[in-house]
Amino acid sequence: MTLQDYYIPRKILIIDDEEHILQMIRMNMKTQGYGCLTALSGEEGFALARKHIPDLIILDVMMPGMDGVETCRRVKEDPLTRRIPVLMLSAKSQGDDKIKGLQGGADDYITKPFSLQELFLRIKAALRQVDLLSSPKPGIYQVGSLLLDMDKYQLTIQGERVDLTMTEFRILHLMMKIPGATVDRDEMIKEIFDMAPSEMGRTLDVHIRNIRKKLEFQHPADCSIETIRGRGFRLIETT
């Protein structure tokens, strides 16, 4: 047997109600060496995600029945699937679609029409996050009552678990590694999304806003995320 015989391709689930989009992405996935599952509805896609636990989900926003935002929310709320990164697709480049998708738990966003080069760059960036979180690393970071356990992929505040998306987890990890220090916005974008800052739009700000909401829900009085205008973000202890 050769090493190639042991290779297991990364498995990607594509959920889109447009058959020609599914066919186009599926065909190109195979040429890039990825395994591929497809679904024409949110209901079917969610069932496949729970059954097969793919490495990544590509999810269209606008679908009849259970739309992409609701599908993403269910994926992120289910213990079986919450760690799967979700890349959302939409024909809208502006407005509520993008914000709703990210608030629903999406890790990244791409606008139709898109180039295959851009799609595969986003896929590689998302899978890179999975690999970084799976690799051996120091176990625990603490700032105030926030406890980030890298081995368990878990954030707790005063013993209460807080569910984060993979992207939210990595953003918080960057700030908790150097508490009190400003994490440069452009460096954060490059590290997590592997993109130029000019390509990001408001995506990073929405992720930061989501993290703040989740932290505030647990009322940690001893730490907070500060925005340093023109530079980036930092996590500070407030007592």
N, C-alpha and C positions, 0 to 999 in steps of 0.2 A: 504493500500500500504506500502511496505517496502522501505528502502533506495535503495535497489538494483533495484527496479522498476524505480527509477529516474536516474539511472546511464546511461550515454551516452558514449559509447566506443570511444576512440580516433580513428580517421579515417585516414588510411594510403593508399596512392596510390602507386602501384608498376608498373613501366614501364620497360618492358624487352621483347625482341623479341623471347626469348626462353621459350616455353610453360612450360617445366618441371621446370624451375626456378620459374616461376610465381606460379605454382601449389604447389611447395614445400614451398615457402615463405607464400603464402596465407593460407595453411593448418596450419602452425605454428603460424601465426598471430592470428588465431581464438583461439588457445589453450592459447595464452597469453592475451586474452581479448580485442584485437584490432579489429575494423571494417576494412574492406579491399576492395579496388577497384583495378582493374588490367587493363592494356592496353598493347597491343603487338607492339605499334609503338609510336614514339615521337608525331606525329600529333594527334593520338587518346588520348594519355596521357595528352597533353596540353589542349585539349578540355575538358577532364574530370576534370582537375585541375580547370579550370575556372568555370565549372558548379557546382562542389561539394565543392571546397575550403577545401581540406584535411588538417589534422594537420601536415602531413609529406609526402614527396615524396621520394621514393626509385627509382633511375633512372640509368639504364645501359648506359654506354658510347657508346659501339659499337652496333649500330643498323642501318639497311638500311634506306634510305630516310633521314628523319630528325634525326640526331644522338643525343646522350645524351647531348653533349656540347651545341648544338644549342637549344635543348629543354629547358635546364636549363637557357640559356640566355633569352629565351622568357618568361619563368616563372618569372625570376627576373626583367624583364623590364615591365611586365604587372602590373598595379596598383591593380588588383584584386588578384594577386597571389604572389606578390613580397615578402611578409612576410612569405611564407611557407618555412620551412627549407628543403633543398635538400641533401640527402645522395646518393652519386654516387657510382656505382659498375663498376669494370673493371677487366678484366683478366690480366692486366699489372700492375706489382708492381713498375716499374720504368719508367722513361722517360716522354714524352710529355703528355700522356693521363691524368695523375694526375694533372699536372700543368694547362693544358687547362681546365680541369673540374673545378678546383678551381678558375681560372681566369674568367670562365663563370658564377661564382656566387654560386657554390656548397658550402655548409656549412661543409661538412665532406666527407670522402672518405673511401671506403672499397674495398679490393682486393679479387677477386675470385681466388681460392675457399676460402670460409670463413666458420667459424663455426657459428651455430645458436646462441651460447652464445655471440660471438663477435658482431653479427648483432644486437641482442636485447640490448646489452650494449650501442651500438652506438645510437640506436633508443631512449632509455631512456635518454641518454645525450642530444640529440637534443630536445626532448620534455621538458626536464628540462629547457633548455634555453627559450623555449616558455613560460613556466610557470613563470620563473623569470622576463621576460620582461612584463608579464601581471599582475604581482602582484603589490599592491600599493607601491609606493616609492616616494622619493623626486622628484620634477618635472624637474628641469632644472640645467644643468651643463654648465659652460662657461670657456673656455681657449682662450684668445685672441679673435679672431673673430669667433671661433667655438662655436656654441650653440647647445647643445644636450638636446632635450626635451623628457624626458622619457614617459610622458603621451601621446604624439602624435607619439612616436616612430619615431623621425625625427631629422636629423642633418641639420643645416643651417650654411653657411659661408657668412657673410655680407648679410644676408637675402635670399641667394640663396640656395634652397634645394639640398642636396647631397644624392643620394640613396645608402644605404648600405644593405648588406645582414645581416641576424640576427647575424651571427657569427662576422662579422665586427663591427656591432653596439655594441656588448658586449665587444669586445676587446677595442674599443675606450672608452666605458664607464668605464672600469677598469682603464684606464690611466687618464681620465678626473676627476675621483673621487679624485685622489691625484696628481694634476698637478705638474710637476717638480720632482716627486719622481719616482724612478725606480720600475717598476712592474716586479717581478721575473718571468723569463720565465717558470720555472717548476710550479710555483703557478698558472700562467695564463693557462697553459695547463690543470692542474687539475681542476681549477674552471670552464673553458668553455667546455672542451672536456671530463672531468672525465676519463682521460687516463694517463698512465705512460709516462713520457717524451721520453723514449726509443722507444715507439710505434708510435710517431708522425712523424718522418722523417722531411721533409721540409714543412709540411702542415701549421704550424703557420707562418713561414717566408713568404709563398705565401700570406696568409691573410694580413699580415702586409704590404707587397708590394702593394697589391690591395688597401688598405686604403691610403697609401702614394700617389698612382697615382690619386685617387679620390680627395684627398685634394689638390694636386699640380695643378689639372685641374682648381680649383677655385682660385689659386694663393694667398693663405693666407700668407702674409708677416710677420705675428706676432707670428707664432707658427710652430712647426715641431715635428716629431717623431724621437727620437734618439735611436740608438741601442747601448746598453752598453754591450760591448763584454764580454761574459762569465757569464752575469747576466740576462739581460732582455731588457726592453724598457721603455722609458719615453716620455711624451708629455711636451714640454717646450715652454714658451713664449720667442720670440726672440727679442722683442723690449722693 
